Amino acid sequence: QVLLVESGGGLVQPGGSLTLSCAASGSTFGIYRMGWYRQAPGRERGLVAVITSGGATGYADSVKGRFTISRDNAKNTMYLQMNSLRPEDTAVYYCNIDQRVDGSSRRYIYWGQGTQVTVSS
């Protein structure tokens, strides 16, 4: 019962920055883990960054020190701040929510539609 809407993608030069947003609406209670994934053409979808309900974060090695995942619980919005972007960061970025309800006896996974990030000079 959660709808995810992503925004913020676009074209940026190498070394530039972008901030992606993912707004969640609906029954957003019980969100256990949120994350950003990306998929380049011909590549499998891979994890970029995650943030747990407790605020713990994790990052793929390729983005550590450059990307920052955060969330605004009041706005039910997750962000990915991307700095020092490289051409290899070019991909479709997807937000993801892992929701657990009924004492975690039920688990639901939601995906956003994806937003294109292109890093090119």
C-alpha positions in Angstrom: 0.0 0.0 0.0 3.0 2.3 -0.5 3.6 4.4 -3.6 7.1 5.6 -4.3 7.8 8.6 -6.5 11.4 9.4 -7.4 12.7 12.7 -8.7 16.0 14.6 -9.1 17.7 12.7 -11.9 19.2 14.4 -14.8 22.4 15.1 -16.7 25.4 16.3 -14.8 29.1 16.8 -15.6 31.8 14.6 -14.0 32.6 16.0 -10.6 29.2 17.5 -10.2 26.4 16.7 -7.8 22.8 15.6 -7.8 20.3 14.9 -5.1 17.7 12.2 -5.7 14.4 12.2 -3.7 11.9 9.4 -3.1 8.6 10.3 -1.6 6.5 7.6 -0.1 2.8 7.8 0.3 0.1 5.5 1.6 0.6 3.1 4.5 4.2 4.0 5.4 4.2 2.6 8.9 6.5 -0.2 9.7 9.2 0.7 7.2 12.2 -1.4 8.2 14.7 -0.5 5.6 15.0 1.9 2.7 17.5 2.0 0.0 18.7 3.2 -3.4 19.7 0.8 -6.2 20.9 1.5 -9.6 21.0 -0.3 -12.9 23.1 0.6 -16.0 22.2 -0.8 -19.4 23.3 -4.4 -19.7 24.0 -4.6 -16.0 22.1 -6.1 -13.1 20.5 -3.9 -10.5 22.9 -3.3 -7.6 22.7 -1.8 -4.2 23.9 1.8 -3.8 23.0 2.7 -0.3 20.6 1.6 2.5 19.3 3.2 5.6 17.5 1.2 8.4 14.6 2.3 10.6 17.2 3.0 13.3 19.2 5.2 11.1 22.1 2.9 10.3 23.5 3.4 6.8 25.5 1.3 4.4 27.0 2.0 1.0 28.4 0.1 -1.9 32.2 0.4 -2.0 32.0 2.3 -5.3 30.1 5.2 -3.7 31.6 5.4 -0.2 32.7 8.9 0.6 30.8 10.4 -2.3 27.1 9.5 -1.7 25.0 10.1 1.3 21.7 8.5 2.0 19.2 10.2 4.4 15.6 10.3 5.2 13.0 12.8 6.5 10.5 10.7 8.5 8.1 13.6 8.8 7.9 13.9 5.1 8.2 10.2 4.3 11.0 11.1 1.9 14.3 9.5 1.3 17.3 11.2 -0.3 20.5 10.3 -2.0 23.0 13.1 -2.2 25.6 12.3 -4.9 28.8 14.2 -5.0 31.9 13.9 -7.2 29.9 12.0 -9.8 31.7 9.9 -12.3 30.6 8.6 -15.7 30.4 5.1 -14.2 27.7 6.4 -11.9 25.4 6.7 -15.0 22.4 4.5 -14.4 18.7 4.4 -13.6 18.4 4.8 -9.9 15.5 3.1 -8.0 14.3 3.7 -4.5 13.2 0.7 -2.5 11.3 0.2 0.8 11.2 -2.9 2.9 8.1 -2.7 5.0 7.3 -5.1 7.9 4.0 -5.2 9.7 2.1 -7.4 12.1 5.2 -7.9 14.3 7.3 -8.4 11.2 5.2 -11.4 10.2 4.3 -9.7 7.0 6.9 -8.2 4.6 6.3 -6.0 1.7 8.8 -4.7 -0.9 8.1 -1.6 -2.9 10.0 -0.1 -5.8 10.0 3.3 -7.4 9.8 3.8 -11.1 13.4 4.8 -11.5 15.1 8.0 -12.4 17.8 8.4 -14.9 21.2 9.8 -13.8 23.7 10.6 -16.6 27.2 11.7 -15.8 28.9 13.0 -19.0 30.9 16.0 -20.2 
